[in-house]
Amino acid sequence: MLGAAALDLCLVARGALDGYVDLFDHGVWDYAASLLICRESGCAIGEADGRELIHINPDERCSPIVASTAGLLDALMSLRV
């Protein structure tokens, strides 16, 4: 972790990291823009508990999981606690 979820997610989009898992919940403002960057770069995106990542409720927190491939995303999702 570099201290900001957005930075780590963008590293996956860039190809500098293969995946991102952070089981601490974040507000949508912490990751929304970087999820768009990941989606545009072709990354596979999920949420640790299967929740919708983009929402308008400021009290809702989510845990994005992003991977360079769908297979890696499946593997990362299966490892979560």
Sequence and secondary structure as in RCSB ss.txt:
>XXXX:A:sequence
MLGAAALDLCLVARGALDGYVDLFDHGVWDYAASLLICRESGCAIGEADGRELIHINPDERCSPIVASTAGLLDA
LMSLRV
>XXXX:A:secstr
  S HHHHHHHHHHTS SEEE  S B GGGTHHHHHHHHHHT EEEETTS  S  S TT  B EEEESSHHHHHH
HHHH  
